[in-house]
Amino acid sequence: MHTIPLRMPLDDTGLPHRQEPSAPAPAAPVNASRYNHPHFLGTSPGEREGWIVYTFAPFTGTEPTPTFPTTAYDDTSLTWELRDSLHDQYTAARIAWSHARLRRQAKALLHKAASLWTAWTTARDELIAVFEEFWSTSDGHWRAQLLRLTDAERAVNKAAGDWDTVAAKLAKVAADQIDVAGYDEKLPLTTVAQELGYDASDWMIHPVDDYAHPLPQYRIVRNGVDYYGRATPLTASATQLVEAQRERLREVANLAGAADPADRALD
């Protein structure tokens, strides 16, 4: 008798025993960590249901802009859920990076701005004080008081111009941060200033376009004629203040007949 090896065992009827097909082995989970941003540390649940907090090593702001790796688009092993998660990770990375870059770029500017804003408020207050002295200045001393006023005007205009120069730079770095992260993830300059020990709540920093393309921002009425000027924001405010004071003095000069050359010099 010969025996023939069978691929399947015989049952008690002498017929081959069919094996049920085995279930496929579970696929190994796809590891997408190779696409993580180098600063990525991990995730944790957010305060609201369904939110995820992405944690990164500190950014300096000098790194390249975090950009979703293009190779991940061609990786067929990645599910759409994994790609979405990676997109969210890189979105969070760009936000963190943009905040770090703004803090780095704004630091020196804010230190300078603090002293320039003080110079502006000092010059503005001095101009107002000099103007108010006309109420107690005798007619014979108006020329000297006008000289003090013009000196104060020059000081206030210079302080406003100096401020607008640094404010334009601050407006630019703030706009750049929003361009990267979106308006909802805006880091206010007042927050960065507070971190440096400054209260910037009343600093005049307009949108960047107001510095790049100044619009008509002040109106001067002189001898019955309207004049419109273009200026950056604080310079426009300084001009309005100066012109309001001069218009008041012209009214007084006209009422007095403008007999004094010092009065006519206002025109």
Buried (B, 14 or more C-beta within 10 A) or exposed (E): EEEEEEEEEEEEEEEEEEEEEEEEEEEEEEEBEEBBBEBBEEBEEEEEEEEEEBEBEEBEBEBEEBEBBEEBEEBEEBEEEBBEBBEEBBBBBBBBBBBBBBBBBBBEBBBBBBEBBEBBEEBBEBBEEBBEEBEEBEEEEBBEBBEBBBEBBEBBBBBBBBBBBBBBBBBBBBBBBBEBBEEEBBBEBBEBBBEEEBEBEEBBBBEBEBBEEBEEBBEBEEEEEEEEBEBBBBBBBBBBBBBEBBEEBBEEBEEEEBEBEBBEEBE
